[in-house]
């Protein structure tokens, strides 16, 4: 296959549809096989991008403006590879998880396939209207996965998530309409040279609307209210997929529009504002995480905090010297990759613990250290990445971000990053401390399969080893 | 004032009314209707700004058609979830999650 790009979208669509036809709860094996092939395709595409630079593909030979173009540069390559790498162990985990605890499996497999198809299509989209369609598909499938948990809590969380995601993509689409009305095109390639700092007011409004819509979907403080119930209430494999990957998709779009098409519209004030919101997210998310009593809610609030780090990138890359900006951008992308791996591992480990002891209560974790040592080790390794301790990927990310901040003389952000790291260590240690207590009377550990423990461990060790292999990731990111 | 501008401004007004309904109305059915008004406003902006000197732009019409399909699917999903929530809780409003959601106070 000379062009893996369209197959990365078609493959999940095919196996998801087959899984749907086979009925409720079926299709786990299809998913594992499909994702294995997708991983190979993504690696192939990444290799092509690394050697020949950015690639574009015209679907069905029909080019823009009427047809659909796919476009993959280094950033898209990193995210495509990351998505398949995170999803494959999670799918293996999900098979073992639902074998023990079938609640919420109903249409898990087809929805996961459609979710991955939407996400891959989003990373490859070359025009803003296709981005809107893929965003909407991603939102609808994610809502379906959250609602599959059943019960009033998950259904309420799913409905709130749906309304927020519809509001977000509505704002985005109004922005698309204004851009199209002004320039008569939606292709990013056509728009990039047209948009400049003297653009009419409608374009500035459009950029603002699109940014707010995407911030809602990325759950940046103060738009984070929908995330903890949706991510904390879903079955563990769903929480892992959503927290690790789905919030990253809308962040990817912000980064892409900010760096390329809308770069001339960017102001220092807007960048500083995003940085401050990121800072608020880190502090508020961490404090709320420390105060939670349920393990999965703690991890969900930790996602709110870690998303904040991603936004510290913007003040560091806007109107600063090129060396500092390059370092900050690399740091931001490393943070994205490291968090995706670590958060997937953490939710998977939490799911295993909850399956084994049958409840989701941080104060009742006594005995986990002796009964589920590998799972607890997984949780701790993921915590290491979140707190940014060496040699994890999270350490490299924070190191690069701090280098960017010191290189552009914005020392305030360094303080934020370091205190954020300490706060994450605090909530991770809170869980570890409880887990090392002795078993309480009345706590029973039911046996869990090794697949659950090892697939989560694989994700956590990748987040750690990322620190040693960061040059490859950054090399791929650089290829334009 | 050109007709394109009138359409666009009407669309923007509808968008704002829809967003206000979506955020402020506690009743789920009203929220879903609010979303539909918001979507209609966006489509009006798309079609209104899409015309060039009175002639019709097929691309913006195609986009609006796609948009309508998406919003119908989203409405169906929202209605199905709302009905499920009504069956489970007996209320047509979102359960409170404890912290800051404008217009959505926890049910006492």
Interface residues (C-beta under 8 A of the other chain):
Chain A: X65 X66 X129 X133 X136 X140 X143 X144 X147 X151 X152 X153 X155 X156 X157 X158 X159 X160 X162 X163 X166 X167 X170 X173 X174 X176 X177 X178 X180 X181 X182 X184 X222 X225 X226 X228 X229
Chain B: X4 X8 X11 X12 X15 X18 X19 X22 X23 X28 X31 X35 X38 X39 X41 X42 X45 X46 X48 X49 X50 X52 X57 X59 X60 X63 X66 X67 X70 X73 X74 X77 X78 X81 X82 X84 X85 X88 X89 X94 X95 X97 X99 X100 X101 X104
